[in-house]
Amino acid sequence: MAIDRNLVQGSMAMMILRLLETKDMYGYEMIEALRERSNNVFELKAGTLYPLLHSLESRGDVVSYEDNTSGKTRKYYQLTPAGKKHAEEKKKEWQEYQTAVSGVLSLQRGC
């Protein structure tokens, strides 16, 4: 079943920040990590990811740098202290939202 785009877009920044809490990553690496960790539910396109990364960079949540250790120059993204704080806020916000939605979805007939 396909997931509603609005649900995905609303949580994508949180998921990207969470990935970057684990290590610095380049764009394609993030796309693959999201796909793998979500069992192919989140199949992000570069045209969706890069505007989001630029927005996070403008906010000061991430910084980018180039590295060519692997012989190929790649642009990596790194979480900043402000980004770490934002990631925690988004995680708490998501947990509160998830609890609220679960409460509504668990309603029984006649309640």
C-alpha positions, 0 to 999 in steps of 0.5 A: 500500500502506498503511503500518503505523500503528505504523511511522508513529507511531514516527517522526512526532515525528522528522518533525515536528521535522525540518519545524520545523528548516526554518521555523516552521509552523502545524498545517495547514501541517505536515500539508500538508508531510508529505503533499506530501513523502511523496507522499501516504503520510503523510496525518496528521489534526489529531487525531493531530498536535495531541496530538503537538505538545502533547507536544513542547511539554511536553518543551520541544522546541517553543514556540508563538506566535500570529501574524495577519500573514496576517489570520487568527490562527494558532498557529505552532510553533517548534523550541527548542535542546533540540528541535534536539538531540532532532531530531538524536538522533532522526535518528541513531537512525532511521539506525541503525534503518534500517541494521539493518533493511536488513541483515536485509532484504538477507539471501539464502537460504542465508545 
